Amino acid sequence: MSKANELTLKEGEKAPDFTAPANGGGKVSLSDFKGKNVILYFYPKDDTPGCTKEACAFRDEFAAFKRKDAVVLGVSVDSAKSHDKFAKKFKLPFTLVSDEDKKIVQAYGVWGEKSFMGRKYLGTHRVTFLIGPDGRIKKIWPKVKPEEHAEEVLAVLDS
C-alpha cells in the first residue's frame, strides 16, 4: 500500500486549470467545463485491476452523473494511445486525460512516493476532486476504494 499523500490543495480553493491530450484525439481543458460539476479522478495506470474497477464503476453510474450535469474526467500519466485502448476495451463513456509530462498530477499534489511489496517508487495516488461549477474544489477524496467510489461521489452530488 502507498503511504498517505500530503495534499497541497484544500476544499474551497480554486482548482488548477490544465489543457492536455485526451483519448479519442484532441485536447481537453478544465475550463471547458465551467458551470458544471467536474469529477476529476486520478488513477495510477490504465488496465490494472483497481483502476479498471474504478473506471467501470464510473462507467456504470455514468447516466446518473449525466443527469446531474456532472462531467467525469479520469487522469493518469499514461499516453492518450493507452487511454484509447483502455476506454475501448471497457467501453468507458467519459474522457481520459493523458498527463505524460506530469504537470496535472503535480499541480494537484497527487504525484509522490508509493510503496508496493517493500519497493518504493514514484507514482500517482488514487485521489478524486469534485470541482464545482465556479471552478472551486468542493470535495476531495484522498483515500478511494475503487469499487465503491462512484457511488460515494454521486451521494455528495445529491446532497
GUKETI-920719 format. One line per field, with one value per residue (C-alpha): residue number from 1; x negated, y negated, z. Coordinates in steps of 0.5 Angstrom, whole numbers. Layout:
<pts>
resi = c(NUM,...)
x = c(X,...)
y = c(Y,...)
z = c(Z,...)
</pts>
This chain:
<pts>
resi = c(1,2,3,4,5,6,7,8,9,10,11,12,13,14,15,16,17,18,19,20,21,22,23,24,25,26,27,28,29,30,31,32,33,34,35,36,37,38,39,40,41,42,43,44,45,46,47,48,49,50,51,52,53,54,55,56,57,58,59,60,61,62,63,64,65,66,67,68,69,70,71,72,73,74,75,76,77,78,79,80,81,82,83,84,85,86,87,88,89,90,91,92,93,94,95,96,97,98,99,100,101,102,103,104,105,106,107,108,109,110,111,112,113,114,115,116,117,118,119,120,121,122,123,124,125,126,127,128,129,130,131,132,133,134,135,136,137,138,139,140,141,142,143,144,145,146,147,148,149,150,151,152,153,154,155,156,157,158,159)
x = c(0,-2,-3,1,0,0,5,3,10,16,23,25,19,19,18,11,13,10,10,8,9,14,17,20,16,15,14,19,18,21,24,28,33,34,41,41,39,33,31,23,21,13,11,5,5,9,12,9,14,16,16,21,25,26,27,32,36,36,38,44,46,45,52,53,47,50,57,54,50,43,37,33,25,20,13,7,-1,1,1,7,6,6,12,16,14,17,23,25,23,28,33,31,36,32,26,19,14,6,1,-5,-9,-6,-4,3,1,-4,1,6,1,2,-4,-9,-13,-9,-11,-9,-12,-17,-19,-19,-17,-14,-7,0,4,11,15,21,23,30,30,36,39,35,28,27,26,32,29,23,23,16,17,21,24,24,31,35,32,37,43,39,39,46,48,44,47,54,53)
y = c(0,-7,-12,-18,-23,-30,-34,-41,-43,-45,-45,-52,-53,-55,-48,-49,-49,-45,-43,-36,-31,-26,-19,-20,-25,-33,-36,-38,-44,-44,-51,-48,-45,-52,-52,-44,-40,-36,-30,-30,-23,-21,-14,-10,-6,-4,3,5,9,3,-2,2,3,-5,-6,-1,-4,-11,-8,-4,-10,-15,-16,-18,-23,-26,-27,-31,-35,-33,-31,-25,-26,-21,-23,-18,-19,-14,-16,-18,-12,-8,-11,-10,-2,-2,-6,-2,5,3,-2,-8,-14,-19,-23,-20,-26,-24,-27,-24,-31,-30,-37,-36,-31,-35,-41,-37,-34,-27,-25,-22,-17,-10,-3,4,10,6,3,-5,-9,-15,-15,-17,-17,-15,-21,-25,-32,-35,-41,-46,-50,-56,-52,-51,-45,-43,-36,-32,-24,-23,-15,-12,-5,-3,1,-4,-11,-13,-12,-16,-22,-21,-21,-28,-31,-29,-33)
z = c(0,-1,5,6,1,3,-1,-2,-5,0,-1,-2,-7,-14,-18,-22,-30,-35,-42,-44,-49,-48,-51,-58,-60,-59,-52,-46,-41,-34,-36,-42,-36,-33,-30,-29,-23,-25,-22,-23,-21,-21,-22,-22,-29,-35,-35,-28,-23,-18,-24,-28,-22,-21,-28,-29,-23,-26,-33,-29,-26,-32,-34,-26,-27,-33,-30,-25,-30,-28,-32,-31,-32,-31,-31,-31,-33,-39,-46,-50,-54,-48,-46,-52,-51,-44,-46,-52,-48,-42,-46,-42,-44,-41,-42,-40,-40,-41,-37,-39,-37,-30,-30,-27,-22,-19,-19,-16,-11,-12,-15,-10,-7,-6,-4,-6,-3,0,-6,-6,-13,-15,-18,-18,-12,-12,-11,-13,-13,-14,-17,-17,-23,-20,-21,-14,-10,-7,-4,-4,-3,-1,0,-5,-5,-13,-13,-8,-10,-16,-11,-6,-11,-13,-6,-5,-11,-9,-2)
</pts>
